[in-house]
Structure formats: C-alpha cells, structure tokens
Amino acid sequence: MDIIIAVLLGLVLLLLGVLIFLVVRGMKVEPTDLKNVISSTWTELGLGEKIGSIEAQARDIKDSYKSFEQMLRVPKERASLGEIALETMLADQLPPDMYGIRETVFDGKRPDAHIKSTEGIVCIDSKFSLDNYARMVATDDPTEKQRFKRDFVADVRRCLDKIAADYICPDKGSAEFAFAYIPSESVYYFLLNEAYELLLHYSRTGVQVVSPLTLSAKIELIRAGVQAKKLSEKADEVKNDLISISRRFAEIDDKWRVFFGAHLKNALLQAEELDKSYKRLRDEFDRISKIPQK
C-alpha cells in the first residue's frame, strides 16, 4: 500500500509541474489539455500495469497473512508449529543420543520432547492454548480484554498443573523439573509481566515456563552438565586404571624382591663358587701341562 501511495503522489507532483509549466508559458489550460496530459503520462509510464501488479502482490501478502493467522488460531496446527520449532532447536543444539521427540518415557507418558540430563529425563511440553490470548489481543473493549486475560491465565494454570502431574516423577526416572515451552516470545513476556507470581509459584514446584530464547540457554546448560559428567567419568576411569597398574606393579615388585633376594643372590653365590673351582681346576691343568716329559 505504501508503494501505491508513493506512485500516486509522484503522479500528482508530475501533473502539478505540468500545470506550473503551462501557466508560466501563459497558455490557457483547458480541461481537455489536462485530461490528455494525464492520459499520456499514465500510458507512457505504464502506471496502470504497475499499480495492478502492486495490488496483486498486496492481495497475496494479505491472503498469506490470513492463512498464517488462521493457522495460529487452530489449536492443532499451532501445536504442530510449536513442536516443529522445538524439534529444530533440539536437533541444532544436542547430539541425537541426548534427546527424543514424542517418545514414551514412563507410565505411558509421551511428552512433545525430552532431554537426557545428569539429573534424569527432562520432559518438554509445548501444547499451550493461546485462543484466549488471541481474543484478548484482538479486542479493543477493556472489559472483554480483562475477561480474556483471566481466561488465558486460567488456561496456563491448567496446562502447568498437567505438566507437573505427568512429567515430574523423580522416583520413575525424571528430573525434578520439566519445561513448559511457549513458542512465542511475546506471549512469554506477557506472562512475565502479567502473571509473574504464577510462573514463580510453578517454578518452585519444578515446572519452568520457557520461550525459544530461554529454552536455548537452558539446553546449553544441560549439555554442559552432561559433558562435564562424561569428563568426570573419564577421569575416574583413568584414576582407576592407574590404581590397578599400581597394584599390579606392587605385586611384581614383591615377586622381584623375593626372586632377587633369595634365588638370584643364591645363584650368583653358587656361580662365584663354581667360577673359583673352575679356576683352581684350570690352574692344576696348567701346572700338569708344564711338567717335563721323560
């Protein structure tokens, strides 16, 4: 629409310039002259085609916006959009063996996603009902806006209660917290401003409401924790290997001490005695060999 206005404004300025030129020339301006100028200018510049093309593009954009807006209003499609964004985020930040998408974790529960952390399985639910939020934003009536706001906060409370009941089960392998994922920063910050005490209460019970930005940061912390644990496990393995080598060396050292202190020393002493006997015998043979023969 801004482009159409700019084109029409340019046309007006052009016509104004033509009129000023005709007045300066002292020519009498007839309505037919003005009509001819407008018609020729419109045709030469191809304004009809340009405006028609712009209107078609504006209609396409409007139709696309309506389709997107409608998609966000339909709970199933909106949930699918949130799940796709969540899956993409996890795939970008974590190795495949650290997370799962719509897999059964415990008691037949299937969260939208889960992360394998050092504290247990962290479940993520992204099915928030935003219908009342959309109605609240759309209405201009203050009374209606307050009513939809209360209804939306009630929807959030029910969702967080369900997440707490389904996905925070440390005795069954879950972590002591779970994530309630809102795929919209604007909705998340609305809740921070308008329902902060509610979010704080559920955070203390283990249900953490997150947006794309805050979830991304938490994923990095979880990954760092897992990597630190793996490094610690590797360090423990090296330590255990060194202890095992030390024990084996001690065993070999004891055996060497016994062998060297008893058997090898005895063998050396016997070898020295044998060497002395051999030398005495050799001296005798040398002496005998020097006796003159008759």
Secondary structure, 3 states (H helix, E strand, C coil): CHHHHHHHHHHHHHHHHHHHHHHHCCCCCCHHHHHHHHHHHHHHHCHHHHHHHHHHHHHHHHHHHHHHHHHHHCHHHHHHHHHHHHHHHHHHHCCHHHEEECCCCCCCCCCCEEEEECCEEEEEECCCCCHHHHHHHHCCCHHHHHHHHHHHHHHHHHHHHHHHHHHCCHHHCECCCEEEECCCHHHHHHHHHHCHHHHHHHHHHCEEEECHHHHHHHHHHHHHHHHHHHHHHHHHHHHHHHHHHHHHHHHHHHHHHHHHHHHHHHHHHHHHHHHHHHHHHHHHHHHHHCCCCC
